[in-house]
Amino acid sequence: MKIPKRIQPLVDDGLVDDVLHQLMSGKEASVYVVRCGDDIRCAKVYKEADKRSFKQAAQYREGRKVKNSRRARAMEKGSKFGRDQQEQVWQSAEVDALYTLANAGVRVPQPYGCFDGVLLMELVTDDEGLVAPRLNDVSITKEQALIDHASVMRSVVRMLCAGIVHGDLSEFNVLVDQYGPVIIDLPQAVDASANNNAKWMLERDVNNMTAYYGQYAPELLDTQFAKEIWALYEEGNLQPDVELTGCFEESTELADVDAVLEEINAVMLEEQMRKERIQEVEESN
């Protein structure tokens, strides 16, 4: 096929030898199957900001760190340079997340680098060597649903242990190869500790996947994996291989308002006494 304009520089630089066909076109990128030497990979070409249909980008950008102060100021001001920098940060977020998660034991496509808005990565295939289908396009048994749901929950846990929340996880962002689910599409991944939306994003991710697998295994619909995972994370007890139960008991204990007020008053009294001691010392001098 004709080489897309955005991929041509990679061909010129010898990173890509041929473009075989387009795999898909989504809300934020188009994906092509390419040949790189003897390897068949995929090239994800990110769409420009004004051509993306993905909304609420600001919620996902919150907490993303930019080391260069000049770039950070430009991004805050929204200048043309700043918008260009925002695009670079947005595009590099996925490749950074892929490297981090691959090292954390999460099943994601192997990244090979991002070049001018084109991400080269592994082409995930099935046991026949064909492009692996999305989860939404396969039918599974109840037993397989339970196994694959447990696999996805392990991936979510390992992601969170690595400080990352997918932010847009659903049956459309999971591929299925011969070994099970593979997590894809991570440009909107958020920093769990720096993004105020991380908790509800994780809950949405987990609940999306549980609802999908719950079509095949209805008992999953009564579980509370999202709340269990986040509670363990907040307590500092979340480990990559933690055994989840799907159970979570909401605290019914009412806050002891009187005790809280007493503690506040004690702190205020201590501060007042400190100031009085300082004043006494100053007056004695």
C-alpha positions, 0 to 999 in steps of 0.5 A: 500500500501507499506509505502514509506521510507520517510513516515515510520518515521512518522508512527514510531512516531505515526503521520501517521497510514496508507498510503492509496494510492499515489495521485500524483507525480510532479516536486518537490514532491509526494503526498500521502493520509494518515490516521492519527487517524480518519482523512484522510490527505495528506502527501507531500514528497519533492523530493531531490534537484538532483531529482527535475525538478523544475528549477530557484530555485535561483530566488525564494530563493532570499530574504528568511531570515535565522536567524542563521548566520552560516547557512546563510554563509554555504548556500552562500558557497554552502557546503554540510551542506549549501545545506542541509540547503537550502533544509530545508529552501525550504521545510519549506517555504511552511508550513510557507506560509500556516500558514501565508495565512490561518491566512490571510483569504486565502483559502489554505489547513490547514497545520499540520507540516513538518517533515523531508521533509514530509508536513502533511496537509488537504486533500481538498475534493469536496461535495461528499468527494472525492479528489477535482479536479484541476481547469484544470480538471473541466469545468465551465460556464461563470458566474462561471468563473467570480465568481471564478476569482474574488475569486482568485484575492481576494486570490492574494490580501490577499497573497500580503497584507501578504507579499507573492507572490505565484510565480507559480500560474496557473490552475494546482495549484488551487483545486476546492471544493464545496466553490470554488478555493483553492490555493495549491503548495507554496514551491516557494512562495516569499517575496514580499518586499525582492525579486526583482522578486516579481513584474513580478512573481505576474503579471505572476500569475495574468495573468495566472489565467486571461487567464485561466478563460478568456477562459470561460469569454472573457471579462476578457482578456481585464482587467489589474488586475495585474497592478492594484494590484501592483500599489495599493501595491506600493502606500501602498493602498492595503487592503485585501478586496479592491474592484478591477476594473480590470482597470489600466491607464498607466501614459503618463506623461513624466518625467520632466528631467529639474526639476530632474536635478535642484533638483540634482544640488540643493542637490550638491550645498547644500553639497558643501556649507556644506563642505565649512562651515566645512572647515571654522570652521576648519581653524578658529580653 
